[in-house]
Amino acid sequence: MMATTYENMDSLKKGLDGVLEISGNDVRILDDGKLWSSAIDDLIFSAVFSSQQEIRETARWLIRRAGAALGIYSTSIQPLYEAMGRKEVSGFTVPAINIRTLTYDVAQAVFRAVMRGHAGPVIFEIARSEIGYTFQRPEEYTCTVIAAAIKVGYAGPLFMQGDHFQVNAAKYAADPVREVQAVKDLIWEAIEAGFYNIDIDTSTLVDLSRPTVKEQQKINYALAAELTTMIRDLEPEGITISVGGEIGEVGGKNSTVSELQAFMEGYLEELRAGGETLTGISKISVQTGTTHGGIPLTDGSIARVKLDFDTLGKLSEIARLEYGLSGAVQHGASTLPGEAFDKFPAVGTAEIHLATGFQNMIYDSMHFPGALRNQIYHYIKTELINEKKDSDTEEQFIYKTRKKGLGPFKKKLWHLPEETLRVIGLELESQFAFLFSRLNVNNTSNVVKQYIKPVDVPLKIPEALR
């Protein structure tokens, strides 16, 4: 049954009568069954697609507070990563999943795989660039994931993460103050939306032309410390936001031990320059041979890459031993062959970021409507043709650019037939279950319960509900 998108407060209140009740600044669940079966669908579609800002804001608040009432809470993975840094916990790699499209349905598939495997730490994340081309601001993303949790009956912590909150090198060169402020504004917005895990990426500013490694990393570590300090000022009471740093831009040269040490030495100096003892980063992203999205060949297929697991393991171990971090983070991994994934926990990788592979599964599914795929590709070939390099075949161009068709066609994608969404969701669930098994996060839910305690961050009630 197609979800209802509310366009006025009267219809919204009528639709939720007997399901939810406003009690002060909280929500009481009156009818669990109706909430799961239909009301949550109406709320999330209204939160995303209503033309009325008042409705979108109200629906989002209701979803977040209904989630809290059901034991679904956004929180930080920091305590678990500190335990990993102390070597109290080991043996698994935390998957961080970027959902670019069909977010409500894909998140449900993630939660089904989590519950099926009794998986513990799984992160939902979105990058600064993805927020732009997928048309998903942080609060919408948080609410969609919470709604998916409600829909499938998941209860427990949600690890929402800002991925690659990145300083663009070209924009920084043109106007550094403006570009850094743009990242700061996004951090503020994300924390308000319940993102209590944020990966700072200033590695784009590493200058390899400088004579020493520390000088090469200087702008990187100085800005990372500045942004960390800002995050500490903004984090809610009772929550220490997990912050990630990055020493090597993904797709560039492989990271080294000396780069890690130079970054951390400078970062910690900058962080403590004010005389305060601030909590630093909990993990470090490195480059070991991958590239975001994989490397498309002339026929559109993906080249196999040689990932340097020795370097990844060495950097992870030094990050823990010398700095108490959880370990190294691997980006650009979703297009790697399946047999590679069990190597990540074997070498002590803390976290692995997965994005393009799931987008590919959706686009390339035999169940994805060919007519809609052709519409999206036509849009890419006409509206985005200026992004095509002379060396690109059409297949390479479409593969590299089709992610940018997800935002403009978001409403059509969300409104695909129910059966289409169901079978694509099952395909994705199978892949998530496979990855969780290979990364050894199945049967780790008790580890999360041991280290992660719920903190209910209060939300200001919307004007329309007062």
C-alpha positions as CSV (number, residue, x, y, z in Angstrom):
1,M,0.0,0.0,0.0
2,M,1.4,3.4,-1.0
3,A,2.4,5.7,1.9
4,T,0.5,8.9,2.5
5,T,2.5,12.2,2.3
6,Y,0.8,14.7,4.6
7,E,0.5,18.3,3.4
8,N,-1.3,19.9,6.3
9,M,-1.3,19.5,10.1
10,D,-4.9,18.4,10.3
11,S,-4.4,15.4,8.1
12,L,-1.2,14.5,9.9
13,K,-2.8,14.6,13.3
14,K,-5.8,12.7,12.1
15,G,-3.6,10.0,10.6
16,L,-1.7,9.5,13.8
17,D,-4.8,9.6,16.1
18,G,-4.7,6.6,18.4
19,V,-1.1,5.8,17.2
20,L,1.1,8.4,18.8
21,E,0.4,10.9,21.6
22,I,2.4,14.0,22.5
23,S,3.3,14.1,26.2
24,G,5.2,17.2,27.0
25,N,8.4,17.1,24.9
26,D,8.0,13.3,24.4
27,V,5.9,10.9,22.4
28,R,3.9,7.9,23.8
29,I,3.3,4.9,21.5
30,L,-0.4,4.0,21.7
31,D,-0.6,1.4,19.0
32,D,2.7,-0.4,18.1
33,G,1.0,-2.5,15.4
34,K,-0.4,0.4,13.4
35,L,2.9,2.4,13.8
36,W,4.9,-0.5,12.3
37,S,2.4,-1.4,9.6
38,S,1.6,2.0,8.1
39,A,2.0,5.1,10.2
40,I,5.8,5.0,10.2
41,D,5.6,4.8,6.3
42,D,3.4,7.9,6.2
43,L,5.6,9.8,8.6
44,I,8.9,9.2,6.8
45,F,7.4,9.9,3.4
46,S,6.0,13.2,4.8
47,A,9.4,13.9,6.5
48,V,11.1,13.6,3.1
49,F,8.6,14.6,0.5
50,S,6.0,16.9,2.0
51,S,6.0,20.3,0.3
52,Q,5.3,22.0,3.6
53,Q,8.3,22.7,5.8
54,E,6.1,22.6,8.9
55,I,5.0,19.1,8.1
56,R,8.6,17.9,7.4
57,E,9.8,19.3,10.7
58,T,6.9,17.9,12.6
59,A,7.2,14.4,11.0
60,R,11.0,14.3,11.7
61,W,10.5,15.2,15.4
62,L,7.8,12.6,15.8
63,I,10.0,9.9,14.2
64,R,13.0,10.8,16.4
65,R,11.0,10.9,19.6
66,A,9.0,7.7,18.7
67,G,12.3,6.0,18.1
68,A,13.5,7.1,21.6
69,A,10.3,5.8,23.1
70,L,11.0,2.4,21.5
71,G,14.6,2.2,22.7
72,I,16.2,3.4,19.4
73,Y,18.9,6.1,20.2
74,S,21.5,7.8,18.2
75,T,24.9,7.7,20.0
76,S,28.7,7.7,19.7
77,I,30.8,4.6,19.2
78,Q,33.6,6.3,21.2
79,P,33.5,4.1,24.3
80,L,33.8,1.0,22.1
81,Y,36.7,2.5,20.1
82,E,38.5,3.4,23.3
83,A,38.2,-0.2,24.4
84,M,39.6,-1.3,21.1
85,G,42.5,1.1,21.6
86,R,43.2,-0.5,25.0
87,K,43.0,-3.9,23.3
88,E,40.1,-5.0,25.5
89,V,38.1,-5.7,22.4
90,S,39.3,-7.1,19.1
91,G,38.6,-9.6,16.3
92,F,36.1,-7.6,14.2
93,T,36.0,-4.7,11.8
94,V,33.2,-2.2,12.0
95,P,31.3,-1.7,8.7
96,A,30.3,1.9,7.9
97,I,27.6,1.9,5.3
98,N,26.8,4.9,3.0
99,I,23.3,4.7,1.7
100,R,22.9,6.8,-1.4
101,T,19.5,5.8,-2.6
102,L,16.3,4.0,-1.4
103,T,17.5,4.9,2.1
104,Y,14.4,3.7,3.9
105,D,14.4,0.3,2.2
106,V,18.2,-0.2,2.3
107,A,18.4,0.7,6.0
108,Q,15.6,-1.9,6.7
109,A,17.8,-4.5,4.9
110,V,20.7,-3.5,7.1
111,F,18.7,-3.9,10.2
112,R,17.3,-7.3,9.2
113,A,20.8,-8.5,8.6
114,V,21.9,-7.0,12.0
115,M,19.1,-8.8,13.8
116,R,19.6,-12.0,11.9
117,G,23.3,-12.2,12.8
118,H,23.1,-10.6,16.2
119,A,25.6,-8.1,14.9
120,G,26.9,-5.3,17.1
121,P,28.5,-2.2,15.8
122,V,27.3,-1.1,12.3
123,I,27.6,2.6,11.3
124,F,25.2,4.5,9.0
125,E,27.1,7.3,7.3
126,I,26.9,9.9,4.5
127,A,29.7,12.0,3.1
128,R,29.7,15.7,2.4
129,S,29.6,15.1,-1.3
130,E,26.8,12.5,-1.1
131,I,24.6,14.9,0.9
132,G,24.8,17.2,-2.2
133,Y,24.1,14.8,-5.1
134,T,21.7,12.5,-3.3
135,F,19.6,15.3,-1.9
136,Q,19.8,14.0,1.7
137,R,20.5,16.5,4.5
138,P,21.7,15.1,7.8
139,E,18.4,15.3,9.7
140,E,16.5,13.6,6.9
141,Y,19.1,10.8,6.8
142,T,18.9,10.3,10.6
143,C,15.1,10.2,10.5
144,T,15.0,7.8,7.6
145,V,17.3,5.3,9.4
146,I,15.3,5.6,12.6
147,A,12.1,5.1,10.7
148,A,13.6,1.9,9.1
149,A,14.6,0.7,12.6
150,I,11.0,1.2,13.8
151,K,9.6,-0.5,10.7
152,V,11.6,-3.8,11.2
153,G,11.4,-3.8,15.1
154,Y,15.1,-3.0,15.8
155,A,15.9,-1.5,19.2
156,G,19.2,-0.3,20.4
157,P,22.0,2.2,19.5
158,L,22.3,3.9,16.1
159,F,25.8,5.0,15.0
160,M,25.1,7.9,12.6
161,Q,28.3,9.3,11.0
162,G,29.4,12.2,8.9
163,D,31.8,10.6,6.4
164,H,34.5,12.6,4.6
165,F,33.5,16.0,6.1
166,Q,36.1,17.2,3.7
167,V,37.8,20.4,3.0
168,N,37.9,20.8,-0.8
169,A,41.5,21.7,-1.8
170,A,40.5,23.9,-4.8
171,K,38.0,25.9,-2.8
172,Y,40.4,26.2,0.1
173,A,43.1,27.6,-2.2
174,A,40.6,30.2,-3.5
175,D,39.1,31.2,-0.1
176,P,40.3,29.1,2.9
177,V,38.2,30.9,5.5
178,R,35.0,30.4,3.5
179,E,35.7,26.7,2.8
180,V,36.6,25.8,6.4
181,Q,33.4,27.7,7.6
182,A,31.4,25.5,5.2
183,V,32.7,22.4,6.9
184,K,32.1,23.9,10.3
185,D,28.5,24.7,9.4
186,L,27.9,21.1,8.2
187,I,29.4,19.7,11.4
188,W,27.0,21.9,13.4
189,E,24.0,20.8,11.3
190,A,25.1,17.1,11.6
191,I,25.4,17.2,15.4
192,E,21.9,18.8,15.6
193,A,20.7,15.9,13.5
194,G,22.1,13.2,15.8
195,F,25.4,12.5,14.0
196,Y,27.6,11.7,17.0
197,N,30.4,10.2,14.9
198,I,32.2,12.6,12.5
199,D,35.1,11.9,10.2
200,I,37.1,15.0,9.5
201,D,38.9,14.9,6.1
202,T,41.6,17.6,5.7
203,S,44.0,15.1,4.0
204,T,43.2,16.9,0.7
205,L,45.5,19.7,2.0
206,V,48.6,17.5,2.5
207,D,51.4,19.1,0.6
208,L,53.9,16.4,-0.6
209,S,56.2,19.1,-2.0
210,R,57.3,20.2,1.5
211,P,60.7,19.0,2.7
212,T,59.6,17.0,5.8
213,V,56.7,14.7,6.5
214,K,55.5,16.9,9.4
215,E,55.5,19.9,7.2
216,Q,53.6,18.0,4.5
217,Q,51.0,17.1,7.1
218,K,50.9,20.5,8.9
219,I,47.7,22.1,7.5
220,N,46.0,18.7,7.7
221,Y,46.7,18.2,11.4
222,A,46.2,21.8,12.4
223,L,42.8,22.0,10.8
224,A,41.8,18.6,12.1
225,A,42.7,19.8,15.6
226,E,40.7,23.0,15.1
227,L,37.6,21.1,13.9
228,T,38.0,18.6,16.8
229,T,37.9,21.5,19.3
230,M,34.8,22.8,17.7
231,I,33.1,19.4,17.9
232,R,34.0,19.1,21.6
233,D,32.2,22.5,22.2
234,L,29.1,21.3,20.4
235,E,28.7,17.7,21.6
236,P,25.6,17.0,23.8
237,E,25.9,16.4,27.5
238,G,26.8,12.8,28.2
239,I,28.2,12.1,24.7
240,T,31.8,12.2,23.5
241,I,31.6,12.3,19.7
242,S,33.8,9.9,18.0
243,V,36.1,11.9,15.6
244,G,38.1,10.5,12.8
245,G,41.2,11.9,11.1
246,E,42.8,11.1,7.8
247,I,46.5,11.1,6.7
248,G,46.3,10.0,3.1
249,E,43.7,11.0,0.5
250,V,41.9,7.9,-0.9
251,G,43.1,7.3,-4.5
252,G,46.5,8.8,-3.8
253,K,49.8,7.3,-2.7
254,N,49.8,4.7,0.1
255,S,50.2,5.9,3.6
256,T,53.3,5.4,5.7
257,V,54.1,4.9,9.4
258,S,56.1,8.2,9.3
259,E,53.0,10.1,8.0
260,L,50.9,8.6,10.8
261,Q,53.4,9.6,13.5
262,A,53.9,13.1,12.0
263,F,50.2,13.7,11.8
264,M,49.5,12.5,15.4
265,E,52.5,14.4,16.9
266,G,51.4,17.7,15.3
267,Y,47.7,17.0,15.9
268,L,48.1,16.4,19.6
269,E,50.4,19.4,20.0
270,E,47.7,21.6,18.4
271,L,44.9,20.1,20.4
272,R,46.7,20.8,23.7
273,A,48.1,24.2,22.8
274,G,45.3,25.9,24.7
275,G,46.2,24.0,27.9
276,E,43.0,22.0,27.9
277,T,42.9,18.3,27.9
278,L,40.5,17.5,25.0
279,T,39.7,14.0,23.7
280,G,41.3,13.5,20.4
281,I,40.4,11.3,17.4
282,S,39.4,7.7,17.9
283,K,40.6,6.3,14.5
284,I,42.7,7.3,11.5
285,S,41.8,6.8,7.8
286,V,44.7,5.8,5.6
287,Q,45.3,5.0,1.9
288,T,46.4,1.4,1.1
289,G,45.6,1.1,-2.6
290,T,41.8,1.5,-3.1
291,T,39.9,4.3,-4.8
292,H,36.3,5.5,-4.2
293,G,33.9,3.6,-6.4
294,G,36.6,1.4,-7.9
295,I,38.4,1.9,-11.2
296,P,36.1,1.3,-14.2
297,L,37.6,-0.3,-17.2
298,T,36.6,0.7,-20.8
299,D,33.6,-1.8,-20.7
300,G,32.3,-0.4,-17.4
301,S,33.5,-3.4,-15.3
302,I,35.7,-2.8,-12.3
303,A,39.5,-3.4,-12.2
304,R,40.9,-5.6,-9.4
305,V,43.2,-3.6,-7.1
306,K,46.1,-4.8,-5.0
307,L,45.3,-3.7,-1.5
308,D,48.3,-3.4,0.9
309,F,47.1,-5.4,3.9
310,D,50.6,-5.4,5.5
311,T,50.6,-1.6,5.6
312,L,47.0,-1.5,6.9
313,G,47.8,-3.9,9.7
314,K,51.0,-2.1,10.6
315,L,49.3,1.3,10.7
316,S,46.4,-0.1,12.8
317,E,48.8,-1.6,15.3
318,I,50.9,1.6,15.7
319,A,47.7,3.6,16.0
320,R,46.6,1.5,19.0
321,L,50.0,1.0,20.7
322,E,51.3,4.5,20.4
323,Y,48.1,6.6,20.5
324,G,45.3,4.5,21.9
325,L,43.2,4.7,18.8
326,S,40.9,1.9,17.7
327,G,43.0,1.4,14.6
328,A,43.1,2.4,10.9
329,V,40.1,2.9,8.7
330,Q,39.8,1.5,5.2
331,H,37.9,3.6,2.6
332,G,36.8,2.6,-0.9
333,A,36.3,-1.1,-0.1
334,S,32.8,-2.0,-1.3
335,T,33.9,-2.9,-4.8
336,L,36.6,-5.3,-3.6
337,P,36.2,-9.0,-4.3
338,G,34.3,-11.0,-1.6
339,E,37.4,-13.0,-0.6
340,A,39.1,-9.8,0.6
341,F,36.8,-8.9,3.4
342,D,37.9,-11.5,6.0
343,K,41.4,-10.1,5.8
344,F,40.3,-6.8,7.4
345,P,39.6,-8.1,10.9
346,A,42.7,-10.4,10.5
347,V,45.0,-7.4,10.3
348,G,43.2,-5.4,13.0
349,T,41.4,-2.9,10.8
350,A,39.1,-0.8,13.0
351,E,36.5,0.3,10.4
352,I,35.7,-0.2,6.8
353,H,33.7,2.2,4.6
354,L,31.2,0.7,2.0
355,A,29.2,2.7,-0.5
356,T,29.4,2.3,-4.3
357,G,28.9,-1.5,-4.2
358,F,25.4,-1.2,-2.8
359,Q,24.6,1.6,-5.4
360,N,25.8,-0.8,-8.1
361,M,23.6,-3.7,-6.8
362,I,20.5,-1.5,-7.0
363,Y,21.3,-0.1,-10.5
364,D,22.3,-3.5,-11.9
365,S,19.6,-5.6,-10.3
366,M,17.5,-7.5,-12.7
367,H,14.5,-6.2,-10.8
368,F,15.4,-2.5,-11.2
369,P,13.0,-1.1,-13.8
370,G,14.8,-0.7,-17.1
371,A,12.7,2.3,-18.1
372,L,13.8,4.2,-15.0
373,R,17.4,3.3,-15.5
374,N,17.3,4.6,-19.0
375,Q,15.7,7.8,-17.8
376,I,18.5,8.3,-15.3
377,Y,21.2,7.5,-17.9
378,H,19.6,9.9,-20.4
379,Y,19.7,12.6,-17.7
380,I,23.4,11.9,-17.1
381,K,24.3,11.9,-20.8
382,T,22.5,15.2,-21.4
383,E,22.7,17.2,-18.2
384,L,26.1,16.0,-16.9
385,I,27.9,15.6,-20.2
386,N,30.4,18.3,-19.3
387,E,31.8,15.9,-16.7
388,K,32.9,13.4,-19.3
389,K,36.6,13.2,-19.9
390,D,37.9,12.8,-23.4
391,S,39.5,9.5,-22.4
392,D,36.2,8.0,-21.0
393,T,34.2,5.5,-22.9
394,E,30.5,6.0,-22.5
395,E,30.4,3.0,-20.1
396,Q,33.1,4.5,-18.0
397,F,31.4,7.9,-17.9
398,I,28.0,6.4,-16.9
399,Y,29.6,4.2,-14.2
400,K,31.5,7.1,-12.7
401,T,28.6,9.6,-12.9
402,R,25.4,7.6,-12.3
403,K,25.6,8.3,-8.6
404,K,24.6,11.9,-9.5
405,G,21.3,10.7,-10.9
406,L,20.1,9.5,-7.6
407,G,19.1,12.9,-6.2
408,P,17.1,14.2,-9.2
409,F,15.2,10.9,-9.4
410,K,14.9,10.3,-5.6
411,K,11.1,10.6,-5.5
412,K,10.6,8.1,-8.4
413,L,13.0,5.7,-6.7
414,W,11.2,5.8,-3.4
415,H,7.9,5.3,-5.2
416,L,8.9,2.1,-7.0
417,P,6.4,-0.7,-6.8
418,E,6.3,-2.5,-3.4
419,E,7.4,-5.8,-4.9
420,T,10.3,-4.3,-6.7
421,L,11.5,-2.7,-3.4
422,R,11.0,-6.0,-1.6
423,V,13.1,-8.1,-3.9
424,I,15.9,-5.5,-4.2
425,G,15.9,-5.3,-0.4
426,L,16.3,-9.0,-0.1
427,E,19.3,-8.9,-2.5
428,L,20.9,-6.2,-0.4
429,E,20.1,-8.0,2.9
430,S,22.0,-11.1,1.6
431,Q,25.0,-8.9,0.8
432,F,25.0,-7.2,4.2
433,A,24.7,-10.6,5.9
434,F,27.7,-11.8,3.9
435,L,29.8,-8.8,4.8
436,F,28.9,-8.9,8.5
437,S,30.0,-12.5,8.6
438,R,33.3,-11.8,6.9
439,L,34.0,-8.8,9.1
440,N,33.2,-10.8,12.2
441,V,30.6,-8.4,13.6
442,N,28.0,-11.1,13.9
443,N,27.4,-12.2,17.5
444,T,29.0,-9.0,18.9
445,S,25.8,-7.3,20.1
446,N,26.7,-8.1,23.7
447,V,30.0,-6.2,23.2
448,V,28.1,-3.1,22.2
449,K,25.8,-3.5,25.2
450,Q,28.8,-3.7,27.5
451,Y,30.4,-0.4,26.3
452,I,27.6,1.7,24.8
453,K,25.0,3.2,27.2
454,P,21.9,5.1,26.0
455,V,21.8,8.9,26.3
456,D,18.5,10.5,25.5
457,V,19.4,13.9,23.9
458,P,16.4,16.2,24.3
459,L,14.8,17.8,21.2
460,K,13.0,21.0,21.0
461,I,9.3,20.4,20.1
462,P,8.2,21.9,16.8
463,E,6.0,25.0,17.0
464,A,3.1,23.2,15.2
465,L,2.8,20.7,18.1
466,R,2.9,23.2,21.0
